[in-house]
Structures are given as structure tokens and as C-alpha cells.
């Protein structure tokens, strides 16, 4: 179907997608995705590409919602690369596979469960900070105070340490992620700006943990539970209960709402709005004690 070594109707497809094919596919993905996303797409593609051959997607139905969505995304990209996207669309239709990350009951369960409510997540964060070496703990604190994803936080920290003059708008005290599109403006995950204080900048300057992988490996060796996604959730929840509107929180976390209000009328004044700085200062005092 336009790619060497692949014919969806051929039963021997599994033998044809060899090492050379996956290396070529990796190069293709690298042009529009970061390393983490590329690895994720390839891992799921290797596991589930027979779906494109057989048309049998029953294995996807047994996955958790999040894993099923990851698998579907991987198959969608792979099918476009192989020139058989129409077949993937038909398979998805036949098995009623949805792109949604869950129904309303699933969302309610995530909100209501004791394991992921605001206080439980803050307790996890405080406990982790106390048990980690100082530099590692500062990464968690930085993630929490900026609302960045883990990989974005490490990139941001490196920029503060090495390119602060270009990265930081000192007048507004805003980190301008949008100046580095290859790092922060990915296809599905974006970060435009982060509001910071001098304390947050000092935290970033004191980090010598070089990557998420090194932090993750340290935690595994020491049997510590890594839940860095909690940091981002704490940030969003704390700002909301502090009176910051959803549109501002969305923007600070790299989401641009599709509403007419958000796109045409909402124009926050980050320079003079002190609510965010006040909320971040309270959050910092809470988690460091």
C-alpha cells in the first residue's frame, strides 16, 4: 500500500515488518513527535498492527480506556503511514471504537475516589518531597507550581539554567515556552507560558537531576511511588479553588478552549492580576511545610 514490505492483505505481514521498517517508521514519527511520543506510538503499533491486517479489533476492547486510546492513536498514525487509513476507519466503525477518554461515570469515579482527591494528592506530594533528595524533590515542586507535564518541566528547568535571558519575560514574570516550539508546541500537547515567582526560579536553578528517566529510576530503586501527573492536577485544582477562572487555568496548561468566549473575548491581564501569584505562593508554603 505504498510502503516497502507492507501489504495489508498478505498473511505474512508480521514477518515483513522487520527492524528496517520500524527504523524507517521511527524516523517518520520523529519529524512531528518528541522521543517519548515516538516510543509510545511504536510500542503500541508493534503490539497491535495485526489489527490492520485481520480487521479483528477485539483485543482493543479488553484494554483499559486510556490504553485503548493510546493504541487507537498509534494505529491511526501507522495506517496513514502505510496508506490504509480507510481500512482503519472501517475497523473502528465496525467495533464502535470511540476516541473519548471515558464516559461520565468513569470521570466521576476519578474525581470522587479518595486516591485522587486534592488532599490525598497533596499528602502524596509532601511525603515524596520529604523522602527524595533535595534536587529530585525540587523537580516535583517545580512541576506543581508551573502545572507543566514532567518532560516539559525538565526542558523548562534546563532553559532557566542555560537560556534564562531569552526564556524569561522579566517584566511580566512569565516563562515564554512558545519561543521553543519543538520542545513545547507538540501536535497534541502544548505549553505556551508559565507564570513564575523568584522562588520558583530559585527552585529550578537548584535542580541537578537531569531527566525524568533518572528521577523515575531513582524512585524505582528506592521503592517510591512516582505520580508526577498529580503535580499538574494539584496546580489546576488549587488555582480553581483559589478563584482563578477555568479559561486561565486551561491557557496556563496549554489548552485553548474552543468556545467563542475564550477564542474571541477572553483577554486576561497577567501583568496586573495578582490572584495567580497569590495562589502559587500559598501553594508553595503549603507543600514545603
Helices and strands as residue ranges (DSSP letters): H 13-16, H 19-30, H 35-48, H 50-54, H 58-61, H 65-82, H 85-94, H 104-112, G 114-116, H 118-131, H 134-146, H 150-162, H 164-167, E 168-169, E 174-176, G 177-179, H 181-184, E 193-195, H 198-205, H 212-221, H 229-241, H 246-252, H 260-264, H 275-288
